Amino acid sequence: MAARRNSWAIWLVVHVAHSPEEDRPVPTTSLPKAADERVDWIHNIPFVAVHLLPLLAVFTDVTTFDVLLCISLYFIRMFFITAGYHRYFSHRAYKVGRVMQVILAFGGGTAAQKGALWWAAHHRHHHKYSDTEQDRHSPKKGLFWSHVGWIVCRKYRPTDYSAIKDLASYPELRWLNKHHWVPPACLAVGCFLAGGWSALLIGFFLSTVLTYHGTFLINSMTHLFGRRRYVTTDTSRNSLILALLTLGEGWHNNHHYYQSSANQGFFWWEIDVSYYVLKLLSLFGLVRDLRNPPQHVLKANRVADSHWDVGMLGEKLSDSIATLGESPERQHP
């Protein structure tokens, strides 16, 4: 543990010593894990296999088609995760008809991140308890935990239907949630039929791994690195790099400040590809009633306007308490 903290300290000194105080990464602490919070290796053999299977492509003739398929499927599935699983199912930031709702659920399901109901239930819980001890993927439990650890443990495997009563009334959504393997299996078969083994390994499996970790970066990094525009009770940050990688999800401080908005890039210079696609779909009537933050909300509670940054203040206080609770040997190795 001491070595881990020392590595964090070295990183901070080298990379962010000259950053403004509010932009510095928040140190994480590693809290003890309960038995059901440890990695369930047996149950996660398929998850590990997905990461290893692309390596078998060295035994195939990878083509330009396979690479383009990989890139295309990454961005297509990232859209279904960001615009579908996140902005629609988790936050109901716009409205759709029942057929389009199933399309969003199936499309998001192809990313192999379980069903829309499971995803939305856990994400709503995150917003309710963000950066507290009850947050299911807080970086306070360590970077690995927030990135993927909480997903590969047993504790959070079930779907909390009580958190998604508005969605659980649809039998087709419940079916897709229960049989969440169907959409990715269909996509995998389609990739194989389109280009053989190399298309399956690169087009499907590699793009799945990239989509996994593109999504997971929002949980693990956007509460640690980036800039804060708005005062929130958590430590959410904005990041252009992550916004580009995730089609707009990197504007995380904006999102935590006004969660029900269909756009997370609040200003014209904040690139939000998912929102651009939603606007295009609205022209054809496929989606409607896109919510946006009103002007008075955009102008209020700015960190630059000297409002108390409650989230950062709370983080510094909790870090101080944790430090005081350590033994003298650990504080002064």
C-alpha positions in Angstrom: 0.0 0.0 0.0 2.8 2.4 0.8 4.4 1.7 -2.5 1.1 2.5 -4.3 0.8 5.8 -2.5 4.4 6.7 -3.2 3.8 6.1 -6.9 0.8 8.4 -6.8 2.9 11.1 -5.1 5.6 10.8 -7.8 3.0 11.1 -10.6 1.5 14.1 -9.1 4.8 15.9 -8.6 5.9 15.3 -12.1 2.7 16.0 -14.0 0.5 18.4 -12.0 2.8 20.4 -9.7 1.9 23.6 -11.6 -1.8 22.9 -12.1 -4.4 25.2 -10.5 -5.5 23.9 -7.1 -9.0 23.0 -8.3 -7.7 21.0 -11.3 -5.3 18.7 -9.4 -6.2 15.0 -9.3 -7.9 13.8 -6.2 -5.8 11.2 -4.3 -7.7 7.9 -3.8 -7.7 5.7 -0.8 -8.0 2.0 -0.9 -10.8 0.9 1.5 -11.1 -2.7 2.6 -13.1 -4.9 0.2 -15.8 -7.2 1.5 -15.9 -10.8 0.2 -18.6 -10.1 -2.3 -16.6 -7.1 -3.6 -13.5 -9.1 -4.6 -12.9 -10.2 -8.2 -15.0 -13.3 -9.0 -12.6 -14.9 -11.4 -14.7 -17.9 -12.2 -17.8 -16.0 -13.2 -15.7 -13.5 -15.2 -13.9 -16.0 -17.4 -15.9 -14.8 -20.4 -15.0 -11.2 -19.6 -11.3 -12.0 -19.4 -11.6 -14.1 -22.6 -13.0 -11.1 -24.5 -9.8 -9.3 -23.7 -7.6 -12.1 -24.8 -9.4 -13.3 -28.0 -8.2 -10.4 -30.2 -4.7 -11.7 -29.8 -5.6 -14.7 -31.9 -5.8 -12.3 -34.9 -2.1 -12.9 -35.4 -3.0 -16.2 -36.8 -5.4 -14.7 -39.4 -5.0 -12.3 -42.2 -6.3 -9.0 -40.8 -7.7 -6.8 -43.5 -8.5 -3.1 -43.8 -12.1 -4.1 -43.7 -11.6 -5.6 -40.2 -9.9 -2.5 -38.9 -12.6 -0.2 -40.3 -15.3 -2.5 -38.9 -13.6 -2.3 -35.5 -13.5 1.5 -35.6 -17.1 1.8 -36.8 -18.5 -0.6 -34.2 -16.7 1.2 -31.5 -18.3 4.5 -32.3 -21.7 3.0 -33.1 -21.9 1.1 -29.9 -20.5 4.0 -27.9 -23.4 6.1 -29.3 -25.9 3.5 -28.1 -24.3 3.5 -24.6 -24.0 7.2 -24.3 -27.3 8.3 -26.0 -29.3 5.2 -25.1 -28.2 3.5 -21.9 -27.0 6.7 -20.3 -29.0 9.7 -21.5 -32.3 8.0 -22.2 -32.6 5.0 -19.9 -30.7 6.4 -17.0 -31.8 10.0 -17.1 -34.8 10.1 -19.5 -33.3 13.2 -21.1 -35.5 12.9 -24.2 -38.5 10.9 -25.4 -38.9 8.1 -27.9 -41.6 5.7 -29.1 -41.7 2.1 -28.0 -40.1 0.7 -31.1 -37.2 3.2 -30.9 -36.9 2.4 -27.2 -36.3 -1.3 -28.0 -33.8 -0.3 -30.7 -31.8 1.7 -28.2 -31.9 -1.2 -25.7 -30.8 -3.7 -28.3 -28.1 -1.4 -29.7 -26.7 -0.7 -26.3 -26.8 -4.4 -25.5 -24.5 -5.1 -28.4 -21.7 -3.5 -26.4 -21.9 -6.4 -23.9 -22.4 -4.2 -20.9 -25.4 -6.2 -19.7 -29.0 -5.0 -20.1 -30.3 -1.4 -20.2 -32.2 -1.9 -16.9 -29.1 -3.2 -15.1 -27.0 -0.3 -16.5 -29.6 2.4 -15.7 -30.3 1.1 -12.2 -26.6 1.2 -11.2 -26.1 4.6 -12.9 -29.0 6.2 -11.1 -27.6 4.9 -7.8 -24.2 6.5 -8.7 -25.8 9.9 -9.1 -27.8 9.6 -5.9 -24.7 8.8 -3.8 -21.8 10.1 -6.0 -18.5 10.3 -4.2 -19.9 9.0 -0.9 -19.2 5.6 0.7 -22.4 4.3 -0.9 -21.2 5.2 -4.4 -20.7 1.8 -6.2 -17.8 2.9 -8.3 -16.1 5.7 -6.4 -12.4 6.2 -7.1 -12.1 6.5 -3.3 -11.9 2.7 -3.3 -9.1 2.8 -5.8 -8.6 3.4 -9.5 -9.0 -0.3 -10.5 -12.2 -0.5 -8.4 -13.9 2.5 -10.1 -12.7 1.4 -13.6 -13.6 -2.3 -13.6 -13.4 -3.8 -10.1 -17.0 -3.1 -9.2 -18.2 -4.8 -12.4 -16.3 -8.1 -11.9 -17.3 -8.7 -8.3 -20.5 -10.5 -7.2 -22.1 -7.7 -5.2 -23.4 -5.7 -8.1 -24.4 -8.5 -10.4 -28.2 -8.3 -9.8 -30.5 -5.7 -11.3 -32.2 -3.4 -8.8 -35.6 -3.2 -10.3 -36.9 -0.8 -7.6 -34.6 1.9 -9.0 -36.1 1.6 -12.5 -39.8 1.2 -12.0 -40.5 3.5 -15.0 -38.6 1.1 -17.3 -39.3 -2.3 -15.7 -43.0 -2.1 -16.8 -42.0 -2.9 -20.4 -41.8 -6.7 -20.8 -39.5 -6.4 -23.9 -36.9 -4.4 -21.8 -37.1 -7.0 -19.1 -36.5 -9.8 -21.6 -33.5 -8.0 -23.1 -32.2 -7.4 -19.6 -32.5 -11.0 -18.6 -31.1 -12.3 -21.9 -28.5 -9.6 -22.3 -26.2 -12.0 -24.2 -28.5 -12.0 -27.2 -27.5 -8.6 -28.8 -23.8 -9.1 -28.6 -24.1 -12.7 -29.9 -26.1 -11.5 -32.9 -23.5 -8.9 -33.7 -20.7 -11.4 -33.3 -22.4 -13.8 -35.8 -22.9 -10.9 -38.2 -19.2 -9.9 -38.0 -18.1 -13.5 -38.7 -20.5 -13.8 -41.7 -19.2 -10.5 -43.0 -15.5 -11.2 -42.8 -14.6 -14.5 -41.2 -12.4 -15.1 -38.2 -10.4 -11.8 -38.5 -13.6 -9.7 -38.6 -14.8 -11.6 -35.6 -11.6 -11.1 -33.6 -10.8 -7.5 -34.6 -14.2 -6.2 -35.7 -16.2 -7.6 -32.8 -13.9 -8.6 -29.9 -11.4 -5.8 -30.1 -14.0 -3.1 -30.6 -15.9 -4.6 -27.6 -12.7 -4.3 -25.4 -12.2 -0.7 -26.6 -15.9 0.2 -25.9 -15.6 -1.4 -22.5 -12.7 0.8 -21.4 -13.9 3.9 -23.2 -17.1 3.6 -21.1 -15.2 2.7 -17.9 -12.9 5.7 -18.2 -15.9 7.9 -17.4 -16.3 6.1 -14.0 -12.6 6.0 -13.2 -11.1 9.2 -14.5 -13.7 12.0 -14.7 -13.7 12.3 -10.9 -9.9 12.5 -10.8 -8.7 14.6 -13.8 -10.0 17.6 -15.7 -11.5 21.0 -14.9 -14.6 22.0 -12.9 -16.9 24.6 -14.2 -19.8 24.2 -11.8 -20.1 23.7 -8.0 -21.4 20.2 -7.3 -21.4 18.0 -4.2 -19.1 15.5 -5.9 -15.7 15.8 -7.6 -16.9 15.4 -11.3 -14.6 17.0 -13.9 -14.8 18.1 -17.6 -12.3 16.6 -20.1 -12.1 17.3 -23.8 -10.0 14.2 -24.4 -12.5 11.9 -22.8 -15.4 13.8 -24.5 -13.8 12.9 -27.9 -13.3 9.3 -26.9 -16.8 8.8 -25.6 -18.8 11.1 -28.0 -19.5 13.7 -25.4 -19.5 11.9 -22.0 -16.3 13.6 -20.9 -18.2 16.8 -20.0 -18.9 15.1 -16.7 -19.0 18.1 -14.4 -21.6 19.6 -16.7 -23.6 16.4 -16.5 -23.4 16.1 -12.7 -24.5 19.7 -12.4 -27.6 19.3 -14.6 -28.2 15.6 -15.1 -31.4 15.5 -17.1 -29.9 17.3 -20.1 -29.7 15.5 -23.5 -26.6 17.5 -24.2 -23.5 17.3 -22.0 -21.5 19.7 -23.9 -23.3 22.9 -22.7 -21.5 25.3 -25.0 -20.8 25.3 -28.7 -17.1 24.6 -28.3 -17.7 21.5 -26.1 -17.9 18.7 -28.7 -20.8 16.3 -28.0 -21.2 14.0 -30.9 -24.0 11.9 -29.3 -26.1 15.1 -29.0 -25.5 16.0 -32.6 -26.8 12.6 -33.7 -29.8 12.9 -31.4 -30.6 16.3 -32.9 -30.4 14.7 -36.4 -32.7 11.9 -35.3 -35.1 14.5 -33.9 -35.5 16.0 -37.4 -36.9 12.6 -38.6 -39.2 12.3 -35.5 -37.3 9.3 -34.1 -36.6 11.1 -30.9 -38.3 14.2 -29.4 -38.4 16.6 -26.6 -34.6 16.8 -26.1 -34.0 18.5 -22.8 -31.4 21.3 -22.5 -30.3 23.3 -19.5 -31.9 26.8 -19.4 -29.7 29.9 -19.6 -30.1 30.8 -16.0 -28.9 27.4 -15.0 -25.8 27.7 -17.2 -24.8 31.0 -15.7 -25.3 30.0 -12.0 -23.0 28.2 -9.5 -19.8 28.8 -11.5 -16.6 27.9 -9.7 -15.0 30.9 -11.4 -17.6 33.2 -9.7 -16.1 32.4 -6.3 -18.8 30.0 -5.2 -17.8 27.5 -2.5 -16.7 24.4 -4.4 -18.5 22.0 -2.1 -17.4 18.8 -3.8 -13.7 19.6 -3.7 -14.0 20.9 -0.1 -15.6 17.7 1.0 -13.0 15.6 -0.8 -10.1 17.5 0.9 -11.8 17.2 4.3 -12.3 13.4 3.9 -8.7 13.0 2.8 -7.5 15.0 5.9 -9.6 12.8 8.2 -8.2 9.7 6.5 -4.7 10.9 6.9 -5.2 11.7 10.6 -6.6 8.2 11.1 -3.4 6.6 9.8 -0.7 5.3 12.1 2.4 7.5 12.6 4.4 4.8 10.8 2.2 5.0 7.7 2.2 8.8 7.7 6.0 9.0 8.0 7.5 5.9 6.3 
